[in-house]
Amino acid sequence: GSEAKEAAARGFELADETLKKAELAETAGDEAIEAASQFWEAPEAAAKAEQTAIAAKEAVEQAIEAADGAGKQADESAKAAETATAELEKQLTEEAATEAENAGWEAKTAADDASRAAEGLSSKAELAETAGDEAIAAAGKVSGVTAERVKEAGSEAKEAAARGFELADETLKKAELADIAGDEAIEAASQARRKLAVPPPPGSFTLFTAILPAVLFILMITGIIILVRKRRRRRAHSQ
């Protein structure tokens, strides 16, 4: 009886060991299959990452060009608004006020354009930075010329993203300055018009003021005369 129990115990122990080895073998097999799958899929994934990085870099470069132009326009419009404001301070005329007002609105419009361009550039720079990181990671899973090419594409995308972030900040600052210059020019024009629209001096109404009492006196006398005549007529009829 004891020998049978010992044999059964060894059997259970051997079964457990065999089951563990089978599980380990299965895990190793899954890992091997996964590794093989990644090995075959890595070149394709690297190629996609490379194309994405290249496209993101080109998008950033286009956005950089647009933001650069918008920033320059905002800078020029801000200077024009400041010049118009200074001219208005020297010469208080309706024409100068109109020029300052127009320059102010042009500066604010340029500021809005520059602000939108900066936001668009910042968004594209973020995408390029992410695409660059993914391309560099994909390059690490392949080898040879492919790895070098994909890594280079990722690095260039990240470099373009860095330039994009820097220019976006610069453009946004120019937009803010242009908006301020525009507000100042418009406010200066408004103040100038208020000064130009001052009421005429008190002497302008001297004649009207002088004849008004006489007119009122004549009307009062006329009314008294009419009243007296009516009373006389009534007395004449009653007699």
C-alpha positions in Angstrom: 0.0 0.0 0.0 2.8 2.4 0.9 4.7 1.7 -2.3 1.6 2.5 -4.3 1.1 5.8 -2.6 4.8 6.7 -3.2 4.4 5.8 -6.8 1.3 7.9 -7.1 3.0 10.9 -5.4 5.9 10.7 -7.8 3.4 10.5 -10.7 1.7 13.7 -9.6 5.0 15.4 -9.1 6.2 14.4 -12.6 2.9 15.5 -14.1 3.2 18.9 -12.5 6.8 19.3 -13.8 5.7 18.2 -17.3 2.8 20.7 -17.2 5.1 23.6 -16.2 7.5 22.7 -19.0 4.6 22.6 -21.4 3.5 26.1 -20.2 7.0 27.4 -20.6 7.3 25.9 -24.0 4.0 27.5 -25.0 5.1 30.9 -23.7 8.4 30.6 -25.6 6.6 29.6 -28.7 4.3 32.6 -28.5 7.3 34.9 -27.9 9.0 33.3 -30.9 6.0 33.8 -33.1 5.6 37.4 -31.9 9.3 38.0 -32.6 9.1 36.5 -36.0 6.0 38.6 -36.7 7.7 41.8 -35.7 10.8 40.8 -37.7 8.7 40.5 -40.8 6.5 43.5 -40.1 9.4 45.8 -38.9 10.5 46.9 -42.4 7.0 47.7 -43.5 6.4 49.7 -40.2 9.7 51.5 -40.7 8.8 52.5 -44.2 5.4 53.9 -43.1 7.1 55.7 -40.2 9.6 57.2 -42.7 6.9 58.4 -45.0 4.9 59.9 -42.2 8.0 61.8 -40.9 8.8 63.1 -44.3 5.2 64.3 -44.8 5.1 65.9 -41.4 8.4 67.7 -42.1 7.1 69.1 -45.3 3.9 70.3 -43.6 5.9 72.1 -41.0 8.1 73.8 -43.6 5.1 75.1 -45.4 3.6 76.3 -42.1 6.9 78.0 -41.3 6.8 79.9 -44.6 3.3 81.0 -44.0 3.9 82.1 -40.4 7.1 83.9 -41.3 5.1 85.9 -43.9 2.3 86.6 -41.5 4.7 87.7 -38.8 6.5 90.1 -41.2 3.1 91.6 -42.2 2.1 92.1 -38.6 5.4 93.7 -37.9 5.0 96.1 -40.8 1.4 96.9 -40.0 2.3 97.6 -36.3 5.0 100.1 -37.4 2.5 101.8 -39.8 0.0 102.1 -37.1 2.5 103.6 -34.7 3.6 106.1 -37.4 0.0 107.1 -38.1 -0.6 107.6 -34.4 2.5 109.8 -34.1 1.4 111.9 -37.1 -2.0 112.4 -35.6 -0.4 113.7 -32.4 1.6 116.2 -34.5 -1.3 117.3 -36.7 -4.9 117.1 -35.4 -7.0 116.8 -38.5 -9.9 114.6 -39.7 -7.6 113.2 -42.5 -4.9 112.2 -40.0 -7.5 110.6 -37.7 -8.9 108.6 -40.6 -5.4 107.4 -41.6 -4.7 106.4 -38.0 -8.0 104.5 -37.7 -7.4 102.7 -41.0 -3.9 101.8 -40.0 -5.1 100.6 -36.7 -7.7 98.2 -38.2 -5.1 96.9 -40.7 -2.7 96.2 -37.8 -5.4 94.3 -35.9 -6.3 92.3 -39.0 -2.6 91.4 -39.6 -2.4 90.5 -35.9 -5.3 88.0 -36.3 -3.7 86.5 -39.4 -0.4 86.1 -37.6 -2.0 84.6 -34.5 -3.8 82.0 -36.6 -0.6 81.2 -38.5 1.3 80.7 -35.3 -1.3 78.4 -33.9 -1.3 76.3 -37.1 2.4 76.1 -37.1 2.5 75.0 -33.5 0.0 72.2 -34.2 2.0 70.9 -37.2 5.2 71.1 -35.2 3.7 68.8 -32.6 2.7 66.3 -35.2 6.2 66.4 -36.7 7.8 65.9 -33.4 5.7 62.8 -32.7 6.3 61.5 -36.2 10.0 62.0 -35.7 10.0 60.0 -32.5 8.1 57.2 -34.0 10.4 57.0 -37.0 13.5 56.9 -34.8 11.9 54.1 -32.8 11.0 52.2 -35.9 14.6 52.6 -37.2 15.8 50.7 -34.1 13.9 47.6 -35.2 15.5 47.3 -38.6 19.1 47.4 -39.7 21.4 48.5 -42.5 20.6 51.3 -45.0 16.9 51.1 -44.1 17.6 51.9 -40.5 19.8 54.8 -41.4 17.3 56.3 -43.8 14.4 56.0 -41.4 16.4 57.4 -38.5 17.5 60.4 -40.7 13.9 61.1 -41.7 12.9 61.1 -38.0 15.7 63.4 -37.0 14.9 65.9 -39.8 11.2 65.9 -38.7 12.2 66.7 -35.2 14.6 69.4 -36.3 11.8 71.0 -38.4 9.5 70.8 -35.4 12.0 72.6 -33.2 12.3 75.4 -35.8 8.5 75.5 -36.0 8.0 75.9 -32.3 10.5 78.7 -32.1 9.0 80.6 -35.0 5.5 80.1 -33.7 6.5 81.9 -30.5 8.1 84.7 -32.4 5.1 85.1 -34.6 2.7 85.1 -31.7 4.7 87.9 -30.0 4.6 90.0 -33.3 0.8 89.4 -33.4 0.4 90.7 -29.9 2.4 93.8 -30.6 0.5 94.5 -33.8 -2.8 94.2 -31.9 -1.7 96.6 -29.3 -0.5 99.1 -31.9 -3.8 98.8 -33.7 -5.8 99.5 -30.5 -3.7 102.5 -29.7 -4.1 104.0 -33.2 -7.9 103.4 -33.2 -8.2 105.0 -29.7 -6.1 108.0 -30.8 -8.3 108.5 -33.8 -11.4 108.4 -31.6 -10.0 110.9 -29.2 -9.0 113.2 -32.0 -12.5 113.1 -33.4 -13.9 114.1 -30.0 -11.6 117.0 -29.9 -12.5 118.1 -33.5 -16.2 117.9 -32.6 -16.1 120.5 -29.8 -19.3 122.6 -29.8 -19.1 126.2 -31.1 -18.2 129.0 -28.7 -21.0 130.7 -26.7 -21.0 133.8 -28.9 -22.6 131.8 -31.8 -26.1 132.1 -30.3 -25.9 135.8 -29.2 -28.4 137.1 -31.8 -31.0 134.5 -31.0 -30.6 135.1 -27.3 -31.0 138.8 -27.8 -34.3 138.7 -29.8 -36.0 136.0 -27.9 -37.2 138.3 -25.0 -38.6 140.8 -27.5 -40.5 138.2 -29.4 -42.0 136.9 -26.2 -43.0 140.4 -25.2 -44.7 141.1 -28.5 -46.6 137.9 -28.3 -47.8 138.8 -24.7 -49.0 142.3 -25.8 -50.7 140.8 -28.8 -52.5 138.4 -26.6 -53.6 141.2 -24.2 -55.0 143.3 -27.0 -57.0 140.4 -28.4 -58.4 139.7 -25.0 -59.5 143.4 -24.4 -61.2 143.5 -27.8 -63.2 140.4 -27.1 -64.4 141.9 -23.8 -65.5 145.1 -25.5 -67.5 143.2 -28.1 -69.3 141.3 -25.4 -70.3 144.5 -23.6 -71.5 146.1 -26.9 -73.7 143.1 -27.6 -75.1 143.1 -24.0 -76.2 146.7 -24.3 
